[in-house]
Amino acid sequence: MTATLDRPAPAPAAPAPVRRRAPLTILLVGTAVLHIWGLDANGWANSYYAAAVQAMSQDWTAFLFGSLDSANAITVDKPPASLWAMALSARILGFSTWSMLVPQALMGVGTVALLHAAVRRVAGPGAALVAGTVMALTPVAVLMFRFNNPDALLVLLMVGAAYATVRAVERAGTRWSVLAGVLIGFAFLAKMLQGFLVLPAFVLVYLVAAPTGLRRRLWQLLLAGVAVVVSAGWWIALVELWPADSRPYIGGSETNSALELALGYNGLGRILGGSGNMGGGIGGGGGFGGTVGLTRLFGSNFGGQISWLLPAALALLVVGLWLTRRAPRTDPLRASLLLWGGWTVVTGLVFSFMEGTIHEYYSVALAPGIAALVGVGGHALWQQRSTWRGRAALAVVTAGTAAWAWVLLGRSPDFLPWLRWVVVGLAVVAVAVLLLGRTGRRAGVVAVLVVALTGLAGPTAYAVQTAATAHTGSIVLAGPTVEGGTGFPGGGFPGGFPGGDLPAGGLPGDGTRPDGAPRGTAPTGTVPGGGAMRGGTGMGGGPGEAVESDPALVALLQDAGTRWAAATVGAQGAAGLELSSGTAVMAIGGFTGSDPAPTLTEFRGHVASGEIRYFIGSTDVGGRGNSEIAAWVAATYTATTVGGQTVYDLAG
């Protein structure tokens, strides 16, 4: 007994939970570094939203409605949920690039964590780690989680709703179903009807797989639907019931209506196209995104943003559904495939056939579905590796992924030209290991690592390049220059840039334009294709790109002492003036200058009451809406030049 007591105790092993959490911790820390490192290089990112964040940090009415200016002339053309997070951060930490963009970066970390949790509950930690890694390294996701567009919050809330749906399906939980509805409702308040694209998948998987009777499933879905309506509709109802003369005009609408904005400009108009606000912008894809059709997501514009693993995800979806075809109705693996497969297929088809304005960065909404399918579908197929058919399927998916990466990397021939050959070499090794049929632990680990490197080498390179490159403006793209795209410098926009505005800041490439200027600055002259540049205030720059105002003009605005220091046509110039001076500037006509707000009568009333001090002239007022206001100002007041800009003193 003495010998037993004197025996040295063995060193305690690391707690199992700590070892299990290590990969997730590394993943989340790596995601945070990728999203936060050098974040301030993006400046104000999209100055349209940055100006709104500044205004919302200065005035609570602007905060509630999402006003572009603190004096509440007009709102941005989206609901304000995504701006609330940034504005709260600005109120706590002070308004700056950092305080505005860090919440977006943290949303990216949260999205990866929630996706990991949702996949882990069904397919285990390995599949969850794969899904989280794919999500973190998707190029367009890196772009959007370092930017101030609404897409970051949209994706976070949709993934949160998917996690709640997974939990609800496990035990037919009513509370989880309602939570999923609430989160989707708030996704609507981030980007309106785009948040609803995942609803068909959620409804389908709950109807098919929830372990309870059909009547209870239908009742729970009804409750979840009520939660969607309440959480999405309270802000719409508030806007519609609030006296219109005591709130800002709803930007993007033609009738000062949030409901019209949701159904028209940000709803069916985006899908069906057409001109004007009810059409969601310019028809035929708005001049962005490539040709309408099934190949759009694989084309020059979208391909490098999102499609690296899209073919693999779709193939794994089909294989996974075949492997689970005889499983019980409530099988969680098949339910997960239906959830993420429905998400990917419905969203992908809508993006492929949208006739209205579509931007490539919208595709970030596809990233969670693709990532989860790679994790869950890959897990299902990996379980079949002991069979010849299973190994052959794995080899085909791996080889196909490498072949598609070869095509995508070939569209950027000056960007790491050796990487294509590395991917091919990895694919050869991966296929050989898979087809050899060795099932030992060491061979399995080697196979997993090589397959993962084959699929992730290309998107990882694009993701790192995206994080290392400054992006500003409203038209931003991840990754390097792509041949055949519609943006600078790969061919330009046929006939000029849609609407005449220069696509500044978000141009793909290595940080410079063909004229040698840094990306994020506007060249002079014309847009490729012959279209003339048309800045809302003649100050240059593109839509959503902040333009530094002359110090003399800034000082003039700061000394104005009126409700609005100035007014100008369009949000482009107004946002830059606001960010430079910290004052409220009325953006006549909203984002494009074409919204019917204010009318000439309303504008003259503001001038008569001494609420607007200056009018900053536009170089192209005849080409935009509200030209009669500019014409009245020019005919009534004397023009002067301050800081190179035409300025009218409305107090004269």
Stockholm file with secondary structure:
# STOCKHOLM 1.0

chainA/1-652         MTATLDRPAPAPAAPAPVRRRAPLTILLVGTAVLHIWGLDANGWANSYYAAAVQAMSQDWTAFLFGSLDSANAITVDKPPASLWAMALSARILGFSTWSMLVPQALMGVGTVALLHAAVRRVAGPGAALVAGTVMALTPVAVLMFRFNNPDALLVLLMVGAAYATVRAVERAGTRWSVLAGVLIGFAFLAKMLQGFLVLPAFVLVYLVAAPTGLRRRLWQLLLAGVAVVVSAGWWIALVELWPADSRPYIGGSETNSALELALGYNGLGRILGGSGNMGGGIGGGGGFGGTVGLTRLFGSNFGGQISWLLPAALALLVVGLWLTRRAPRTDPLRASLLLWGGWTVVTGLVFSFMEGTIHEYYSVALAPGIAALVGVGGHALWQQRSTWRGRAALAVVTAGTAAWAWVLLGRSPDFLPWLRWVVVGLAVVAVAVLLLGRTGRRAGVVAVLVVALTGLAGPTAYAVQTAATAHTGSIVLAGPTVEGGTGFPGGGFPGGFPGGDLPAGGLPGDGTRPDGAPRGTAPTGTVPGGGAMRGGTGMGGGPGEAVESDPALVALLQDAGTRWAAATVGAQGAAGLELSSGTAVMAIGGFTGSDPAPTLTEFRGHVASGEIRYFIGSTDVGGRGNSEIAAWVAATYTATTVGGQTVYDLAG
#=GR chainA/1-652 SS CHHHHHSCCCCCCCCHHHHHHHHHHHHHHHHHHHHHTTGGGGTTSSHHHHHHHHHHHHCHHHHHHTBSSTTCSBBCSSCSHHHHHHHHHHHHHCSSHHHHHHHHHHHHHHHHHHHHHHHHHHHHHHHHHHHHHHHHHCHHHHHHTTSCSTHHHHHHHHHHHHHHHHHHHHHTCHHHHHHHHHHHHHHHHHHGGGGGTTHHHHHHHHHHHCSSCHHHHHHHHHHHHHHHHHHHHHHHHHHHHSCGGGSCBCTTCSSSCHHHHHHIIIIIHHHHCCSSGGGTSSSGGGGCSSSSSTTGGGSTTTHHHHGGGHHHHHHHHHHHHHHTTTSCTTCHHHHHHHHHHHHHHHHHHHHHHCCSCCCGGGGGGGHHHHHHHHHHHHHHHHTTTTSHHHHHHHHHHHHHHHHHHHHHHHTSTTSCTTHHHHHHHHHHHHHHHHHHTCCSHHHHHHHHHHHHHHHHHHHHHHHHHHHTSCCCSSSCCCSSCCTTCSSTTTTCCTTSSGGGCCCCSCCCSSSBCTTSCBTTSCCSSBCTTSCBCCCTTSSCCCTTCCCCCCHHHHHHHHTCCSSEEEEEESHHHHHHHHHHHCSCEEEETTTTTCSCCSCHHHHHHHHHTTCEEEEECCSCGGGSTTHHHHHHHHHHSCEEEETTEEEEETTC
#=GC SS_cons         CHHHHHSCCCCCCCCHHHHHHHHHHHHHHHHHHHHHTTGGGGTTSSHHHHHHHHHHHHCHHHHHHTBSSTTCSBBCSSCSHHHHHHHHHHHHHCSSHHHHHHHHHHHHHHHHHHHHHHHHHHHHHHHHHHHHHHHHHCHHHHHHTTSCSTHHHHHHHHHHHHHHHHHHHHHTCHHHHHHHHHHHHHHHHHHGGGGGTTHHHHHHHHHHHCSSCHHHHHHHHHHHHHHHHHHHHHHHHHHHHSCGGGSCBCTTCSSSCHHHHHHIIIIIHHHHCCSSGGGTSSSGGGGCSSSSSTTGGGSTTTHHHHGGGHHHHHHHHHHHHHHTTTSCTTCHHHHHHHHHHHHHHHHHHHHHHCCSCCCGGGGGGGHHHHHHHHHHHHHHHHTTTTSHHHHHHHHHHHHHHHHHHHHHHHTSTTSCTTHHHHHHHHHHHHHHHHHHTCCSHHHHHHHHHHHHHHHHHHHHHHHHHHHTSCCCSSSCCCSSCCTTCSSTTTTCCTTSSGGGCCCCSCCCSSSBCTTSCBTTSCCSSBCTTSCBCCCTTSSCCCTTCCCCCCHHHHHHHHTCCSSEEEEEESHHHHHHHHHHHCSCEEEETTTTTCSCCSCHHHHHHHHHTTCEEEEECCSCGGGSTTHHHHHHHHHHSCEEEETTEEEEETTC
//
